[in-house]
Amino acid sequence: MARPAAYERLVAQLIATPAPRLAFHNHIVDEQAVLLKDILEDPAVRAHYSDRCVLVSCEDAASAEVVIACVASALGLELSEDAIDTVLEDLATHGRTLIVLENVDAIYSSADAVQQEATDVLLASLAAVDELTLVITFCGTSLPECVAWTKMDDVARNFESQASNIRQHATTPAVVSLMSHIEILY
């Protein structure tokens, strides 16, 4: 089955060097989750990361500490008191890894300033690992500034162009609604 051009460009971006830090803004979580799962199963992505692809939902996480514990578990690591150090050490020694954190705003946009700071520390610590490709999905109004997010100008421009074409030719309310809620941040 042929993949859309935007999908192929996104896969190319994920396997680019240096490892990117990508942020996706999407209000339609179910469709977004399906796309991310498809990309994580893409043979080129799996081969590039030697099957070290991790998807962690932050939706029900109570804290950044819970998220890092989930990442540690997904990487097959023993949970320890200092899970962040364990994860960072593993990432530094195992080479290329792709970590997707879904719905980061669930812990980042909380009213709790301490939790927001802990999330900043987590994201900044992960982003400091050279061989790590970090992807977040985010429904909030502003991205965490602790990470230098990779600009996806070509991918974003092409996506917007295709979205515009779909909007122009869309006749069903469902398609119109779907396209009005999807955008890629950079």
C-alpha positions in Angstrom: 0.0 0.0 0.0 1.4 3.4 -1.0 1.9 5.8 1.8 1.1 9.5 1.5 4.0 11.8 0.6 3.8 13.6 4.0 4.1 10.3 5.8 7.2 9.4 3.8 8.8 12.8 4.5 8.0 12.4 8.2 9.7 9.0 8.3 12.7 10.6 6.5 12.8 13.3 9.1 12.7 10.7 11.9 15.7 8.9 10.6 17.7 12.1 9.8 21.0 12.9 11.4 21.4 14.6 13.8 18.6 13.1 15.8 15.6 15.5 15.7 13.4 16.8 18.5 9.9 17.0 17.0 6.7 18.4 18.4 3.3 17.7 17.0 0.2 19.7 17.8 -3.0 17.9 17.3 -6.4 18.2 18.8 -7.6 14.8 17.5 -5.8 12.3 19.7 -7.2 9.1 18.3 -6.1 9.8 14.7 -2.7 11.1 15.9 -2.1 7.9 18.0 -2.8 5.7 14.9 -0.4 7.7 12.8 2.4 7.5 15.4 1.9 3.8 15.9 2.0 3.3 12.1 5.3 5.3 11.9 6.8 3.4 14.9 6.1 0.2 13.0 7.5 1.5 9.7 10.4 -0.9 8.6 12.8 2.0 7.9 12.2 3.5 11.3 12.5 0.1 13.0 15.7 -0.6 11.2 17.2 2.8 11.9 16.6 2.5 15.6 17.3 -1.2 15.9 13.8 -1.7 17.3 14.5 0.8 20.1 11.2 2.7 19.5 9.2 3.6 22.6 5.7 5.2 22.8 4.6 6.4 26.2 1.3 8.1 26.8 1.4 10.9 29.4 -2.4 11.2 29.4 -2.9 9.4 32.7 0.5 10.1 34.2 0.4 12.0 37.5 3.9 13.4 37.2 7.1 13.5 35.1 8.5 10.8 37.5 5.7 8.5 36.4 6.5 9.2 32.7 10.2 8.4 33.1 9.3 5.2 35.0 7.2 4.2 32.0 10.0 5.0 29.6 12.4 2.9 31.8 9.9 0.0 31.8 9.4 0.3 28.0 13.2 0.1 27.5 13.3 -3.0 29.7 15.2 -1.3 32.5 15.0 -2.2 36.2 13.1 0.6 38.0 15.3 2.4 40.5 15.0 5.4 42.8 16.7 7.6 40.3 15.0 6.4 37.1 16.1 9.4 35.1 19.8 8.6 35.6 19.1 4.9 34.7 17.3 5.9 31.5 19.9 8.5 30.5 22.8 6.0 31.0 20.9 3.4 28.9 20.3 5.9 26.2 24.0 7.0 26.2 25.2 3.4 25.9 22.8 1.9 23.4 22.9 4.3 20.5 19.9 5.4 18.5 16.6 5.4 20.2 13.2 6.9 19.3 11.0 8.0 22.2 7.5 9.4 21.5 5.8 11.0 24.5 2.1 11.4 23.7 0.0 14.2 25.3 2.9 15.8 27.2 0.6 18.7 28.0 -1.2 16.4 30.5 1.8 16.9 32.8 3.3 20.1 31.4 0.3 22.3 31.4 -0.8 21.5 34.9 -1.5 24.3 37.3 1.3 22.9 39.4 4.5 24.9 38.8 6.6 22.2 40.4 5.2 19.6 38.0 5.9 21.9 35.0 9.5 22.4 36.1 9.9 18.7 36.6 8.6 18.1 33.1 11.0 20.8 31.7 13.9 19.0 33.5 12.8 15.6 32.0 12.5 16.9 28.5 15.7 18.9 28.6 17.6 15.8 30.0 16.2 13.6 27.3 16.9 16.2 24.6 20.6 16.4 25.7 21.2 12.8 24.6 22.7 13.1 21.1 21.5 9.7 19.7 17.9 10.2 21.0 15.1 11.2 18.7 12.5 12.8 20.9 9.0 13.3 19.7 6.2 14.8 21.7 2.5 15.4 21.0 1.0 18.4 22.6 -2.4 20.0 22.6 -1.4 23.1 24.7 -0.9 26.6 23.5 2.9 26.8 23.8 5.7 24.3 23.5 8.1 23.7 26.4 11.0 26.1 25.7 13.6 23.8 27.4 14.1 22.0 24.1 15.5 23.3 20.8 12.7 21.8 18.6 13.7 20.7 15.1 12.2 22.9 12.4 10.1 20.9 10.0 9.7 23.6 7.4 9.5 21.3 4.3 7.3 18.7 6.0 5.0 21.4 7.5 4.7 23.3 4.2 3.9 20.1 2.3 1.4 19.0 5.0 -0.3 22.4 5.0 -0.5 22.3 1.2 -2.0 18.8 1.2 -4.4 19.8 4.0 -5.4 22.9 2.0 -6.2 20.7 -1.0 -8.2 18.3 1.0 -10.1 21.2 2.7 -10.9 22.6 -0.8 -12.3 19.3 -2.0 -13.8 18.1 1.2 -17.5 17.6 1.0 -18.3 15.8 4.3 -18.4 17.6 7.6 -16.2 14.9 9.2 -13.3 15.6 6.8 -13.7 19.3 7.2 -13.7 19.0 11.0 -10.7 16.6 11.0 -8.5 18.9 8.8 -9.4 22.0 10.8 -7.8 20.4 13.9 -4.5 19.1 12.7 -1.3 21.1 12.4 2.4 20.4 12.9 4.4 22.7 15.1 8.0 23.4 14.7 
